Amino acid sequence: MCTSPILMPPRKAKTFKLDEDLVNALEQLADNAHESMGAYVERVLWRYCQGVGAIPPDKEPPKDPRGGKREGAGRKPKSDGAE
């Protein structure tokens, strides 16, 4: 049986410094949407860019073949050291 590899859309890593309240709000919104924060921010920015004409309105956003927020994915919560 021959299987074709799933081709990931090209991704570019960027680092941003954001206000703590904004980050907290984005984390909450992403959690409410059952998405990772990265996926949520990408979706929101994609729609914004389509709305202002920077991305054609008929262009579909890239699909993430991993299937959404995964159990155990991401950073582990910081411990306060009190045990």
C-alpha positions in Angstrom: 0.0 0.0 0.0 1.4 3.3 -1.0 0.7 6.4 1.1 1.3 9.9 0.1 2.9 12.3 2.6 0.7 15.1 3.9 2.3 18.3 2.7 2.3 21.0 5.3 1.8 24.5 4.1 4.9 26.6 4.4 5.1 28.2 7.9 7.3 31.1 9.0 8.1 31.6 12.7 7.9 35.1 14.1 8.3 36.4 17.6 6.2 39.2 19.0 6.1 41.0 22.3 2.5 41.7 23.3 0.8 43.3 26.2 0.1 40.7 29.0 -3.7 41.6 29.0 -3.9 41.0 25.3 -2.1 37.6 25.6 -4.4 36.6 28.4 -7.4 37.6 26.4 -6.2 35.7 23.3 -5.5 32.6 25.4 -9.0 32.7 26.8 -10.6 33.2 23.4 -8.5 30.4 21.9 -9.5 28.1 24.7 -13.2 29.0 24.3 -12.8 28.2 20.5 -11.0 24.9 21.4 -8.0 25.9 19.4 -4.3 26.5 20.2 -3.5 30.2 20.6 -1.3 30.1 17.4 -4.2 28.6 15.4 -6.7 31.1 16.8 -4.4 34.1 16.1 -3.7 32.8 12.6 -7.4 32.4 11.9 -8.3 35.9 13.2 -5.5 37.6 11.4 -6.3 35.7 8.2 -9.9 37.0 8.3 -8.8 40.5 9.1 -6.3 40.5 6.2 -9.1 39.3 3.9 -11.4 42.0 5.2 -8.9 44.8 4.3 -8.0 43.3 1.0 -4.5 42.1 1.8 -5.5 38.5 1.1 -8.0 37.6 -1.7 -11.4 36.9 -0.2 -11.7 33.6 -2.0 -8.4 32.2 -0.8 -8.8 29.5 1.8 -6.5 29.6 4.9 -4.1 26.7 5.1 -5.4 23.6 6.9 -3.5 22.1 9.8 -3.5 18.4 9.3 -2.8 17.7 13.0 -6.5 18.2 13.8 -6.8 21.0 16.4 -5.7 21.3 20.0 -4.2 18.1 21.2 -4.2 16.8 24.7 -0.8 17.4 26.3 0.4 19.7 23.5 2.1 23.0 24.2 4.0 24.3 27.2 3.6 22.7 30.6 2.2 24.9 33.3 4.8 26.6 35.5 4.9 25.2 39.0 5.2 27.6 41.9 7.8 25.4 43.5 5.7 24.8 46.6 5.3 21.0 47.0 
